[in-house]
Amino acid sequence: MNTSDLSRWTWEEDKLFEDCLVDFVGQSEEIAALLGTKYVVEVERHYALLLENLAAMEAWEIEPRAYPVCSKSVKRKMRKAKPWAEDGHRLFLEGLKKYGKEDWKSISRFEVRTRNPTQVASQAQKHFKRQD
């Protein structure tokens, strides 16, 4: 693979990449599959560059990049929530026993691998509300 190809990202690819990070942070394979135009190594490199840029912006070493101004208000597409399957809920309960309340990251990482920590926390909130 040519390394010069690694730096070519369209605005659309970059925006989709950033949107994917919300649901698939740390899951380069998933993001590459959703993009459909990039290899896993390209996604990992793009993420590393993003982290470097964020650190430089926080240190005021570089200015944040300017995004084009849209005449219409741009609304983020809301994804419809996917209901939890019985198997996923069972894994959630096992993770709850193993890692305890509020360790949503571990439950997500080691038990319910199809859900991110925010989704696991939301499931826990609903679960405990039903228990009351």
C-alpha positions as CSV (number, residue, x, y, z in Angstrom):
1,M,0.0,0.0,0.0
2,N,1.3,3.4,-0.9
3,T,1.7,5.6,2.2
4,S,0.6,8.7,0.2
5,D,-2.8,7.0,-0.2
6,L,-3.1,7.0,3.6
7,S,-3.5,10.7,3.9
8,R,-6.3,11.2,1.3
9,W,-9.6,11.5,3.0
10,T,-12.6,13.3,1.5
11,W,-14.7,15.6,3.6
12,E,-17.5,13.0,3.5
13,E,-15.2,10.2,4.6
14,D,-13.8,12.3,7.4
15,K,-17.3,13.3,8.6
16,L,-18.5,9.6,8.5
17,F,-15.3,8.6,10.4
18,E,-16.1,11.1,13.1
19,D,-19.7,10.0,13.3
20,C,-18.6,6.3,13.6
21,L,-16.3,7.2,16.5
22,V,-19.4,7.9,18.6
23,D,-20.5,4.3,18.4
24,F,-17.3,2.4,17.6
25,V,-14.4,4.1,19.4
26,G,-11.5,1.7,19.5
27,Q,-13.1,-0.6,16.9
28,S,-11.1,0.2,13.8
29,E,-12.3,-2.9,11.9
30,E,-16.0,-1.8,12.3
31,I,-15.2,1.8,11.2
32,A,-13.3,0.6,8.2
33,A,-16.1,-1.7,7.2
34,L,-18.7,1.1,7.5
35,L,-16.5,3.5,5.5
36,G,-16.0,0.9,2.8
37,T,-13.2,2.9,1.3
38,K,-10.4,2.6,3.8
39,Y,-8.2,-0.1,5.3
40,V,-8.0,-0.8,9.0
41,V,-4.5,0.6,9.1
42,E,-5.8,3.9,7.5
43,V,-8.5,4.2,10.1
44,E,-6.0,3.6,12.9
45,R,-3.6,6.2,11.5
46,H,-6.4,8.7,11.0
47,Y,-7.5,8.2,14.6
48,A,-3.9,8.7,15.8
49,L,-3.6,11.9,13.8
50,L,-6.9,13.1,15.2
51,L,-5.6,12.6,18.8
52,E,-2.4,14.4,17.9
53,N,-4.4,17.3,16.5
54,L,-6.7,17.5,19.5
55,A,-3.7,17.5,21.9
56,A,-2.1,20.3,19.8
57,M,-5.3,22.3,19.9
58,E,-5.6,21.9,23.6
59,A,-2.0,23.2,24.0
60,W,-2.9,26.1,21.6
61,E,-0.1,24.9,19.3
62,I,-2.5,25.0,16.3
63,E,-5.8,26.7,15.6
64,P,-8.9,24.5,15.3
65,R,-9.9,24.0,11.7
66,A,-12.7,26.0,10.3
67,Y,-15.7,24.1,9.0
68,P,-17.7,25.5,6.1
69,V,-20.8,27.5,7.2
70,C,-24.0,26.0,6.0
71,S,-26.9,28.3,5.2
72,K,-29.4,25.7,6.6
73,S,-29.1,24.3,10.0
74,V,-27.5,20.9,9.9
75,K,-29.2,18.3,12.1
76,R,-27.4,15.1,13.0
77,K,-29.2,12.0,12.0
78,M,-30.5,10.2,15.0
79,R,-30.1,6.4,14.8
80,K,-33.0,4.3,15.8
81,A,-32.2,2.4,19.0
82,K,-31.9,-1.3,18.5
83,P,-33.7,-3.3,21.1
84,W,-31.7,-5.6,23.3
85,A,-32.0,-9.3,22.5
86,E,-32.6,-11.8,25.3
87,D,-29.0,-13.1,24.9
88,G,-27.5,-9.6,25.1
89,H,-29.5,-8.9,28.3
90,R,-28.3,-12.2,29.8
91,L,-24.7,-11.2,29.0
92,F,-25.4,-7.8,30.6
93,L,-26.6,-9.4,33.8
94,E,-23.5,-11.7,33.9
95,G,-21.3,-8.6,33.4
96,L,-23.2,-6.8,36.2
97,K,-22.5,-9.7,38.6
98,K,-18.9,-9.9,37.5
99,Y,-17.9,-6.2,37.4
100,G,-20.6,-4.5,39.5
101,K,-22.6,-1.4,39.1
102,E,-21.1,1.5,37.1
103,D,-18.3,-0.4,35.4
104,W,-20.0,-0.1,32.1
105,K,-16.7,0.0,30.2
106,S,-15.7,-3.5,31.4
107,I,-19.2,-4.9,30.8
108,S,-19.1,-3.5,27.3
109,R,-15.6,-4.6,26.6
110,F,-15.7,-8.1,28.0
111,E,-19.3,-9.2,28.2
112,V,-21.7,-7.4,25.8
113,R,-19.2,-6.7,23.0
114,T,-21.8,-5.5,20.6
115,R,-22.7,-2.5,22.8
116,N,-20.6,0.5,23.9
117,P,-20.4,1.7,27.5
118,T,-23.1,4.4,27.0
119,Q,-25.5,1.8,25.7
120,V,-24.7,-0.5,28.6
121,A,-25.3,2.3,31.1
122,S,-28.6,3.1,29.4
123,Q,-29.6,-0.6,29.6
124,A,-28.6,-0.6,33.3
125,Q,-30.7,2.5,34.0
126,K,-33.8,0.8,32.4
127,H,-33.0,-2.5,34.2
128,F,-32.8,-0.9,37.6
129,K,-35.9,1.2,37.0
130,R,-37.8,-2.0,36.2
131,Q,-36.5,-3.6,39.3
132,D,-38.0,-0.8,41.5
